[in-house]
């Protein structure tokens, strides 16, 4: 059985998830991406305690683990 390709790629610098056609990361401006990531977290509020744990400062989708 063939595994479906992931719809997002993760920025290697900040782990933000970007669309496959993105040339630059929406979060940090980086341009090095990977499709090899596992799990994600969705930050919906700037008051989230998870933001501090992950070390992020913007609302959005982030990969939990870069493989």
BELPELIN-V578669 format. One record per residue. N is the residue number from 1. SS is DSSP state (helix for helix, strand for strand, loop for the rest). D_LAST is the distance of its C-alpha to the last C-alpha in Angstrom with 1 decimal. Layout:
# BELPELIN-V578669
N,SS,D_LAST / N,SS,D_LAST
This chain:
# BELPELIN-V578669
1,loop,21.6 / 2,loop,19.4 / 3,loop,16.4 / 4,loop,17.0 / 5,loop,15.1 / 6,loop,13.5 / 7,loop,16.1 / 8,strand,14.1 / 9,strand,11.8 / 10,strand,10.3 / 11,strand,11.9 / 12,loop,10.0 / 13,loop,13.2 / 14,loop,13.8 / 15,loop,11.1 / 16,strand,14.0 / 17,strand,13.8 / 18,strand,16.1 / 19,strand,18.0 / 20,loop,17.2 / 21,loop,20.3 / 22,loop,19.8 / 23,loop,20.5 / 24,loop,20.1 / 25,loop,18.3 / 26,loop,20.8 / 27,loop,19.9 / 28,loop,19.7 / 29,loop,20.9 / 30,loop,18.0 / 31,loop,17.4 / 32,loop,14.0 / 33,strand,11.7 / 34,strand,8.6 / 35,loop,8.8 / 36,loop,5.3 / 37,strand,5.2 / 38,strand,6.9 / 39,strand,10.4 / 40,strand,12.6 / 41,strand,15.7 / 42,strand,18.8 / 43,strand,21.0 / 44,loop,24.6 / 45,loop,26.8 / 46,loop,27.0 / 47,loop,28.5 / 48,loop,25.4 / 49,helix,24.7 / 50,helix,21.0 / 51,helix,21.1 / 52,helix,22.3 / 53,helix,19.7 / 54,helix,16.8 / 55,loop,18.8 / 56,loop,19.3 / 57,loop,22.7 / 58,loop,22.7 / 59,loop,22.8 / 60,strand,20.1 / 61,strand,16.8 / 62,strand,13.7 / 63,strand,10.0 / 64,strand,9.8 / 65,strand,6.1 / 66,strand,3.8 / 67,loop,0.0
